[in-house]
Amino acid sequence: MKYIIDSIKTYSDLIAEGYSERYLAKLKRSNAIFPLVRGVYVSLQKWSSWSTQEQNFAYHVAAARRAPQLTFTRESAAFLHGIPLLQMPQKIHAATSKSVRRGARTRVMYHVTTAEVQERAVWIEEFLRTLNPLDTLVDCRSEEHTSELQSRIRIS
């Protein structure tokens, strides 16, 4: 999915490529670029040509580009590891060491995850940090998450 990774640009990337702030503002107003997360964009033409799975991957890449320290958890980690899910994650699930309150409109949902589990995280595509596959499965089966996930994960 390198073509997706290469298509996703931060605002800083676009400025470094020679786009002026004025021109980027024009592209945003005309909907020529699609905002994945705050400050991270993709061409609307490319976005429209991608499948739901590719778009979901793009959201995860964008979140990692915006916050490189993110560690993906739960359905997000399962999705990135290629673990079969019955449906795509509706939110981006990420680890945090303490409770975080976020507004309802944010795309990232944070889950308290121990430092020990986060230390065992692995890298996918060199910049997508996710819980390792075993910790991902354990995380997906945690008691507080079991009922929600039972309808989403397909166990073969």
C-alpha positions as CSV (number, residue, x, y, z in Angstrom):
1,M,0.0,0.0,0.0
2,K,3.0,2.2,-0.6
3,Y,0.9,4.2,-3.2
4,I,-1.4,5.3,-0.4
5,I,1.5,6.2,2.0
6,D,3.1,8.3,-0.7
7,S,-0.2,10.1,-1.5
8,I,-0.7,11.3,2.1
9,K,0.9,14.6,2.8
10,T,1.1,16.8,5.9
11,Y,0.6,20.6,5.5
12,S,4.4,20.9,6.1
13,D,5.1,18.4,3.3
14,L,3.0,20.4,0.9
15,I,4.7,23.7,1.8
16,A,8.1,22.0,1.5
17,E,7.1,20.8,-2.0
18,G,6.6,24.4,-3.0
19,Y,2.9,25.0,-2.5
20,S,2.1,28.4,-1.1
21,E,-0.2,28.8,2.0
22,R,-2.5,30.8,-0.3
23,Y,-2.7,28.0,-2.9
24,L,-3.3,25.3,-0.2
25,A,-6.1,27.4,1.2
26,K,-7.7,27.6,-2.2
27,L,-7.3,23.8,-2.6
28,K,-9.0,23.2,0.7
29,R,-11.9,25.6,-0.1
30,S,-12.5,24.0,-3.5
31,N,-12.4,20.5,-1.9
32,A,-9.5,19.4,-4.2
33,I,-7.7,18.0,-1.2
34,F,-9.4,15.8,1.4
35,P,-8.5,16.3,5.1
36,L,-7.9,12.9,6.7
37,V,-7.0,14.3,10.1
38,R,-6.1,17.8,11.0
39,G,-3.2,19.0,8.9
40,V,-2.9,15.8,6.8
41,Y,-4.4,15.6,3.3
42,V,-4.8,13.5,0.2
43,S,-6.0,14.5,-3.2
44,L,-9.8,14.1,-3.4
45,Q,-9.4,12.4,-6.8
46,K,-7.2,9.7,-5.3
47,W,-9.3,9.4,-2.2
48,S,-12.4,8.8,-4.3
49,S,-10.7,6.0,-6.3
50,W,-9.8,4.0,-3.2
51,S,-11.8,1.1,-1.7
52,T,-13.1,1.3,1.8
53,Q,-10.2,-0.8,3.0
54,E,-7.7,1.5,1.3
55,Q,-9.5,4.6,2.8
56,N,-9.4,3.0,6.3
57,F,-5.6,2.4,5.9
58,A,-5.2,6.0,4.8
59,Y,-6.9,7.3,8.0
60,H,-4.4,5.2,10.0
61,V,-1.4,6.4,8.0
62,A,-2.6,10.0,8.4
63,A,-3.0,9.6,12.2
64,A,0.6,8.2,12.4
65,R,1.8,11.1,10.2
66,R,0.2,13.6,12.5
67,A,1.3,11.9,15.8
68,P,4.3,9.6,15.2
69,Q,4.3,8.5,18.8
70,L,0.9,6.8,18.4
71,T,0.6,3.1,19.1
72,F,-2.4,1.5,17.5
73,T,-4.5,-0.9,19.6
74,R,-7.7,-3.0,19.4
75,E,-9.5,-3.0,16.0
76,S,-6.9,-0.7,14.5
77,A,-4.0,-2.9,15.4
78,A,-5.9,-6.0,14.2
79,F,-6.7,-4.2,10.9
80,L,-3.0,-3.2,10.4
81,H,-1.9,-6.8,11.2
82,G,-4.3,-8.2,8.6
83,I,-6.4,-10.0,11.3
84,P,-9.8,-10.6,9.7
85,L,-12.5,-8.2,10.9
86,L,-16.2,-8.4,10.1
87,Q,-16.2,-4.6,9.5
88,M,-13.6,-1.8,9.2
89,P,-12.8,0.1,12.4
90,Q,-15.1,3.1,12.7
91,K,-12.5,4.9,14.8
92,I,-8.7,4.9,15.1
93,H,-7.8,3.1,18.3
94,A,-4.6,4.2,20.0
95,A,-2.8,3.5,23.3
96,T,-2.3,6.0,26.1
97,S,-0.7,5.7,29.5
98,K,-3.5,7.7,31.3
99,S,-7.2,8.4,30.7
100,V,-7.8,11.0,28.0
101,R,-11.1,12.8,27.3
102,R,-11.7,13.6,23.7
103,G,-14.6,15.3,21.9
104,A,-17.2,13.1,20.2
105,R,-16.1,14.3,16.8
106,T,-12.5,13.2,17.0
107,R,-11.5,10.2,14.9
108,V,-9.0,8.8,17.4
109,M,-10.2,6.9,20.5
110,Y,-7.6,6.4,23.2
111,H,-7.4,3.4,25.5
112,V,-5.3,3.1,28.6
113,T,-2.6,0.6,27.9
114,T,0.2,-0.4,30.2
115,A,3.8,0.7,29.5
116,E,4.8,-2.9,29.5
117,V,2.4,-3.7,26.6
118,Q,3.4,-0.6,24.7
119,E,7.1,-1.5,25.0
120,R,6.4,-4.7,23.1
121,A,4.8,-2.8,20.2
122,V,6.1,-3.5,16.7
123,W,6.5,-1.4,13.6
124,I,4.6,-1.9,10.3
125,E,5.6,0.0,7.2
126,E,8.4,1.6,9.3
127,F,6.2,4.2,10.9
128,L,3.0,2.5,11.9
129,R,3.5,1.4,15.5
130,T,1.1,-1.2,16.7
131,L,0.7,-3.6,19.5
132,N,2.3,-6.9,18.6
133,P,-0.2,-9.5,17.2
134,L,-0.5,-11.5,20.5
135,D,-1.1,-8.3,22.6
136,T,-3.6,-7.2,19.9
137,L,-5.6,-10.4,20.3
138,V,-5.5,-10.1,24.1
139,D,-6.5,-6.5,23.9
140,C,-9.4,-7.3,21.6
141,R,-10.6,-9.9,24.0
142,S,-10.4,-7.7,27.1
143,E,-13.5,-7.9,29.2
144,E,-14.6,-4.3,28.7
145,H,-14.2,-4.7,25.0
146,T,-15.5,-8.2,24.4
147,S,-19.2,-7.5,23.8
148,E,-18.4,-4.7,21.3
149,L,-15.8,-6.7,19.4
150,Q,-17.7,-10.0,19.3
151,S,-19.8,-8.6,16.6
152,R,-16.8,-7.4,14.6
153,I,-14.0,-10.0,14.7
154,R,-14.2,-13.2,12.8
155,I,-12.4,-16.1,14.5
156,S,-11.5,-18.8,12.0
